[in-house]
Each structure stands twice: as structure tokens, then as C-alpha cells.
Amino acid sequence: MGSDTHNEKVTATTEFDLDESYAWCKSLAKQTAGNFYYSFLTLPAVRQRDMCVLYAFMRVSDDLGDESSVPVAERAQLLKAWRDDLIAALDGSRFGHALFPALADMVERCGVPHEHLFAVLDGIEMDLDPRGFETFEELSQYCYRVAGAVGLCCIHVWGFDDERAIDRAIDCGLAFQLTNILRDLGEDAAMGRVYLPREDLRRFEYSAEDIAAQRYDERFVKMMQFEAERARNYFRRAEELHGYLEPAGKPIFQAMLQIYGGLLDAIQRRNYDVYSSRVSLPRWRKLLISFDAIVRQRWLVQVKSKK
């Protein structure tokens, strides 16, 4: 489904009822969610539906910022209008898009703090004028907006019983986003975006121009080793989140860890050559990871019920 379809506006609050809105979100997620959708299969039906809604909001928002055929100034205006639509949807005054009735309902039921949704829009707006990042601290702030805030929305959908889940969800988002950055290094550079901190490029004497030229050499491998180990550290911290989630959320979290950890493994196995072809996991493996997470969780539930 193309971005034009994603961004089609509805003309009246009543044009889409709640069931239709949920169905629209599920259809979009099923067609476009990729890695995420396989992990949704581990959730109970209602929470699976809620994750489709959350994904749909993220996808439509991202498409508004990423449509390269639209001038940057126009994209900025579209995002501003989208932000206004979100405000109106959350206060119940107007639903300006097919997904908003479901989003407003899900946010209220799950107690998703509104600021997390707006943080995502802040991150997307940062990509309209990609100036890069001088330090890892600056990159971390960006990652919080585009990924950590998403993780915080997710744990409200899944359910958690310990406030320590908040920091670990942010770590999880950072681990996933760093993995995406390493995987998409060449593709992002082609769009004028270099996310690796300039302090790291200087450390390994590798430049933004080298990335744009896709120079694969010893400097590049050493830099990628450093960045991959940094991502691994965040994965290790994120693993603690498992213990803070309600039972229904544990399988999807485990599946997502394995899928994104698997992407990082695949990058390392090819000795960090992300230039020659896109790194991905085969569909059968993602399905197997999701199935394994479901079976494992059901086994644990049965064990606990017999005690």
C-alpha cells in the first residue's frame, strides 16, 4: 500500500466508525509492518489489535516526513497539520484520518501518555533538516524520540508492573534504532542523512564522504565493530525489561529482541558489509521466532499453574 493511501484523509468524524478504524489499522500493519507484524502474532487478540493501531500511527507519521517527492517545506506543513489532527483526536473533538478513532480509543484504554506520541513527531521533524550529530549523547536524544518513545508506548499496550520498565524500554528502543542505523548506513547516506556521531567518524578516520562513497575498508570495519558493541550493550540492558512486563507482553518482547538481535548478528556475520546488499532475516526465521516465543510463554504459564 503506497503512502498516498496511508495519508488519505476522511472528511467527517462519522465517516469511519470504531470497528472500521481498527480494521484499517490492521490492514495497514499486515501489509507493511514487516519485522514488527511477525512479533504482533505473539499477543492476545485485543493487544495485537492495539499494536496494529500504534504501528499505523507510526507508519503514517513517518511517511509524511519521508516522502522525498514532496518539498521539505511542504512536509513540515503536513506534519504540523498532522500534529494538530492528533491533538484534536486525543481530545475527541475531531478525527481527521481513518486511524484516529482507533488510536484515541486505544490510548485511553491503555493509558498511553500523550507526550510519547508527540515525541515521535518531534523525531520525524528532526529528519526534515538532517544536520547529523556531533556526539553520541545528541544521537541518543534523537533515538529516544523516534524509538525510545515508541518503546514506552508499547509497554503501555503490553502492560508492566514495575516502574523500572520505563528506562529499560528506552534502552530497548535505542538498541533497535542503532541496529537500524547500522543496517541502513548506505541508504540513509544516499538521502543525505548520516546518523553516526561525528566524534566516532573522527575516531576511526572515516568520513561522511566515505559513507556516501560506500568505502568498505579496515577503518570501516573497526568503526562498525565499535558501533555494534555499543548496540549490544543496550540490548543487554534491555533484556531486563522482560522481568517487568505482564505475562501477555513477554512473548512479543522476546520475539522483537530476537528479531532485531538477529539483524545485528547478520551484520556481524557478513563482517559489517552493509553496502553490498540490505541485511534482513528470512520470513521463515521471523515466523519461527514468533512461534517459539508463543510456545515458550504458554509452557511457562502451564508450569506456574501447576505449582
C-alpha positions as CSV (number, residue, x, y, z in Angstrom):
1,M,0.0,0.0,0.0
2,G,1.6,3.3,-1.0
3,S,2.0,6.4,1.1
4,D,-0.8,8.2,-0.7
5,T,-3.2,5.6,0.6
6,H,-1.7,5.8,4.1
7,N,-2.3,9.6,4.2
8,E,-5.8,9.7,2.7
9,K,-7.9,12.0,4.9
10,V,-11.5,11.4,5.9
11,T,-13.9,14.3,5.6
12,A,-16.0,13.8,8.7
13,T,-15.8,12.4,12.2
14,T,-18.6,9.9,11.5
15,E,-17.2,8.5,8.1
16,F,-15.2,5.8,9.9
17,D,-16.7,4.1,12.9
18,L,-14.5,2.5,15.6
19,D,-14.6,-1.0,14.1
20,E,-13.7,0.3,10.6
21,S,-10.9,2.3,12.1
22,Y,-9.4,-0.8,13.8
23,A,-9.8,-2.8,10.6
24,W,-8.0,0.0,8.6
25,C,-5.1,-0.1,11.0
26,K,-4.9,-3.9,11.0
27,S,-4.9,-4.0,7.2
28,L,-2.0,-1.4,7.0
29,A,0.0,-3.3,9.6
30,K,-0.5,-6.6,7.9
31,Q,0.7,-5.3,4.6
32,T,3.6,-3.1,5.7
33,A,4.8,-3.8,9.2
34,G,7.5,-6.4,8.3
35,N,9.5,-7.3,11.3
36,F,7.0,-5.8,13.7
37,Y,4.0,-7.7,12.4
38,Y,5.5,-11.1,13.0
39,S,6.0,-10.2,16.6
40,F,2.4,-9.0,16.9
41,L,1.3,-12.6,16.5
42,T,2.5,-13.4,20.0
43,L,0.0,-11.2,21.6
44,P,-3.6,-11.9,22.7
45,A,-6.1,-10.7,20.1
46,V,-7.1,-7.4,21.7
47,R,-3.5,-6.3,22.4
48,Q,-2.5,-7.5,18.9
49,R,-5.1,-5.2,17.6
50,D,-3.8,-2.3,19.7
51,M,-0.3,-2.8,18.4
52,C,-1.6,-2.6,14.9
53,V,-3.1,0.8,15.8
54,L,0.1,2.0,17.3
55,Y,2.1,0.8,14.3
56,A,-0.4,2.5,11.9
57,F,0.1,5.9,13.7
58,M,3.9,5.5,13.5
59,R,3.8,4.4,9.8
60,V,1.6,7.2,8.6
61,S,3.5,9.8,10.6
62,D,6.8,8.5,9.2
63,D,5.5,8.5,5.7
64,L,4.6,12.2,6.0
65,G,8.2,13.1,6.9
66,D,9.9,10.7,4.5
67,E,8.1,11.4,1.2
68,S,11.1,12.5,-0.9
69,S,8.9,13.7,-3.8
70,V,7.4,16.4,-1.6
71,P,9.4,19.5,-0.9
72,V,10.7,19.8,2.7
73,A,8.7,22.9,3.5
74,E,5.5,21.2,2.4
75,R,6.3,18.1,4.5
76,A,6.9,20.4,7.5
77,Q,3.4,21.9,7.0
78,L,1.9,18.4,6.6
79,L,3.5,17.3,9.9
80,K,2.2,20.4,11.6
81,A,-1.3,19.7,10.3
82,W,-0.9,16.1,11.5
83,R,0.1,17.2,14.9
84,D,-3.0,19.4,15.1
85,D,-5.1,16.4,13.9
86,L,-3.5,14.3,16.7
87,I,-4.4,16.9,19.3
88,A,-8.0,17.1,18.1
89,A,-8.3,13.3,18.0
90,L,-6.9,12.8,21.6
91,D,-9.3,15.4,23.0
92,G,-12.2,13.8,21.0
93,S,-13.2,16.9,19.0
94,R,-12.3,15.7,15.5
95,F,-11.0,12.6,13.7
96,G,-9.1,13.8,10.7
97,H,-7.9,10.4,9.5
98,A,-9.2,6.8,9.3
99,L,-6.8,5.7,12.1
100,F,-7.7,8.3,14.7
101,P,-10.9,6.8,16.2
102,A,-9.0,3.6,17.0
103,L,-5.9,5.5,18.2
104,A,-7.9,7.7,20.6
105,D,-9.7,4.6,22.0
106,M,-6.5,2.6,22.4
107,V,-4.6,5.4,24.0
108,E,-7.4,5.9,26.6
109,R,-7.8,2.2,27.4
110,C,-4.1,1.5,27.7
111,G,-3.2,4.7,29.4
112,V,-0.5,5.7,26.8
113,P,0.9,9.1,27.9
114,H,0.2,11.6,25.1
115,E,3.7,13.1,25.2
116,H,5.2,9.9,23.9
117,L,3.2,10.2,20.6
118,F,4.2,13.8,20.3
119,A,7.9,12.9,20.9
120,V,7.7,10.6,17.9
121,L,6.6,13.6,15.7
122,D,9.4,15.7,17.2
123,G,11.9,13.0,16.0
124,I,10.4,12.8,12.5
125,E,10.6,16.6,12.2
126,M,14.4,16.4,13.0
127,D,14.8,14.3,9.8
128,L,13.5,17.1,7.7
129,D,16.7,19.0,8.2
130,P,19.3,16.3,8.8
131,R,22.3,18.0,10.3
132,G,23.7,14.9,11.8
133,F,25.0,14.6,15.4
134,E,28.3,15.7,16.9
135,T,28.2,13.3,19.9
136,F,26.5,10.1,20.9
137,E,24.6,12.0,23.5
138,E,22.9,14.0,20.7
139,L,22.2,10.8,18.8
140,S,20.7,9.3,21.9
141,Q,18.2,12.2,22.2
142,Y,17.1,11.6,18.6
143,C,16.8,7.8,19.2
144,Y,14.7,8.5,22.2
145,R,12.2,10.4,20.1
146,V,12.0,8.0,17.1
147,A,12.4,4.7,19.0
148,G,12.5,5.1,22.8
149,A,9.2,6.9,22.9
150,V,7.8,4.1,20.7
151,G,9.0,1.5,23.3
152,L,7.3,3.5,26.0
153,C,4.0,3.4,24.1
154,C,4.5,-0.4,23.6
155,I,4.9,-1.2,27.2
156,H,1.6,0.5,28.0
157,V,-0.1,-1.7,25.4
158,W,1.6,-4.8,26.7
159,G,1.3,-4.0,30.4
160,F,4.0,-3.6,33.0
161,D,4.2,-3.9,36.8
162,D,7.4,-2.1,37.7
163,E,8.5,1.5,37.0
164,R,11.9,0.2,36.1
165,A,10.3,-0.9,32.8
166,I,10.4,2.7,31.6
167,D,14.2,3.1,31.5
168,R,14.6,-0.4,30.0
169,A,12.1,0.3,27.3
170,I,14.1,3.4,26.3
171,D,17.2,1.2,26.2
172,C,15.4,-1.2,24.0
173,G,14.4,1.5,21.6
174,L,18.0,2.7,21.5
175,A,19.3,-0.9,20.7
176,F,16.8,-1.3,17.9
177,Q,17.4,2.1,16.4
178,L,21.2,1.7,16.5
179,T,20.7,-1.6,14.7
180,N,18.6,0.1,12.0
181,I,21.2,2.9,11.6
182,L,24.0,0.3,11.0
183,R,21.9,-1.7,8.6
184,D,20.7,1.4,6.6
185,L,24.0,3.3,6.6
186,G,24.4,3.4,2.8
187,E,20.7,4.0,2.1
188,D,20.5,6.9,4.5
189,A,23.6,8.5,3.1
190,A,22.0,8.5,-0.3
191,M,19.2,10.6,1.2
192,G,21.7,13.0,2.8
193,R,21.5,11.5,6.3
194,V,24.4,10.3,8.3
195,Y,23.4,9.3,11.8
196,L,26.7,8.1,13.2
197,P,28.2,10.7,15.5
198,R,30.9,12.8,14.0
199,E,33.1,12.2,17.1
200,D,33.0,8.5,16.1
201,L,33.8,9.1,12.5
202,R,36.9,11.2,13.6
203,R,38.0,8.4,16.0
204,F,38.2,5.9,13.1
205,E,39.3,8.5,10.5
206,Y,36.2,7.6,8.4
207,S,34.1,10.4,6.9
208,A,30.6,11.1,5.8
209,E,32.0,11.3,2.3
210,D,33.4,7.7,2.8
211,I,29.9,6.6,3.8
212,A,28.4,8.2,0.7
213,A,31.0,6.5,-1.5
214,Q,30.4,3.2,0.4
215,R,34.1,2.6,1.0
216,Y,34.4,-0.8,2.7
217,D,37.9,-1.0,4.3
218,E,39.6,-1.7,7.6
219,R,38.6,1.7,9.0
220,F,35.0,1.0,8.3
221,V,35.1,-2.5,9.8
222,K,36.7,-1.2,13.0
223,M,34.1,1.6,13.3
224,M,31.3,-0.8,12.8
225,Q,32.7,-3.2,15.4
226,F,32.7,-0.3,17.9
227,E,29.1,0.7,17.0
228,A,27.8,-2.9,17.1
229,E,29.3,-3.5,20.5
230,R,27.6,-0.3,21.7
231,A,24.3,-1.6,20.4
232,R,25.0,-5.0,22.1
233,N,25.4,-3.2,25.4
234,Y,21.9,-1.6,25.0
235,F,20.5,-5.0,24.1
236,R,21.9,-6.4,27.3
237,R,20.3,-3.7,29.4
238,A,17.0,-4.0,27.5
239,E,16.8,-7.7,28.4
240,E,15.9,-6.7,32.0
241,L,12.6,-5.4,30.7
242,H,11.3,-9.0,30.3
243,G,11.1,-9.2,34.1
244,Y,9.0,-6.1,34.4
245,L,6.3,-6.9,31.9
246,E,2.9,-8.5,32.4
247,P,2.8,-12.1,31.1
248,A,0.9,-11.1,27.9
249,G,3.8,-8.8,26.9
250,K,6.7,-11.1,27.5
251,P,6.5,-13.2,24.2
252,I,6.3,-10.1,21.9
253,F,9.2,-8.5,23.7
254,Q,11.2,-11.7,23.4
255,A,10.4,-12.0,19.7
256,M,11.4,-8.5,19.0
257,L,14.7,-8.9,20.9
258,Q,15.5,-12.0,18.8
259,I,14.5,-10.4,15.5
260,Y,16.5,-7.2,16.0
261,G,19.3,-9.1,17.7
262,G,19.2,-11.4,14.7
263,L,19.7,-8.4,12.4
264,L,22.7,-7.3,14.4
265,D,24.1,-10.9,14.2
266,A,23.6,-10.9,10.5
267,I,25.5,-7.7,10.1
268,Q,28.4,-9.1,12.1
269,R,28.4,-12.4,10.2
270,R,29.0,-10.6,6.9
271,N,31.9,-8.7,8.6
272,Y,29.8,-5.5,8.6
273,D,29.4,-5.2,4.8
274,V,26.1,-3.4,4.8
275,Y,26.9,-1.7,1.5
276,S,26.7,-4.5,-1.0
277,S,23.1,-5.6,-0.1
278,R,20.4,-5.0,2.5
279,V,20.6,-7.1,5.6
280,S,17.4,-8.9,6.5
281,L,16.1,-12.0,8.2
282,P,14.2,-14.6,6.1
283,R,10.4,-14.7,6.6
284,W,10.6,-18.3,7.8
285,R,13.0,-17.3,10.6
286,K,10.9,-14.4,11.8
287,L,7.8,-16.7,11.9
288,L,9.8,-19.3,13.8
289,I,11.0,-16.8,16.3
290,S,7.4,-15.6,16.9
291,F,6.1,-19.2,17.2
292,D,8.9,-20.2,19.6
293,A,8.1,-17.2,21.8
294,I,4.4,-18.2,21.9
295,V,5.2,-21.8,22.8
296,R,7.7,-20.9,25.4
297,Q,5.4,-18.5,27.2
298,R,2.5,-21.0,27.2
299,W,4.8,-23.6,28.7
300,L,5.8,-21.2,31.4
301,V,2.2,-20.4,32.2
302,Q,1.4,-24.1,32.5
303,V,4.4,-24.7,34.8
304,K,3.3,-21.9,37.1
305,S,-0.3,-23.1,37.1
306,K,0.8,-26.5,38.4
307,K,2.8,-25.1,41.3
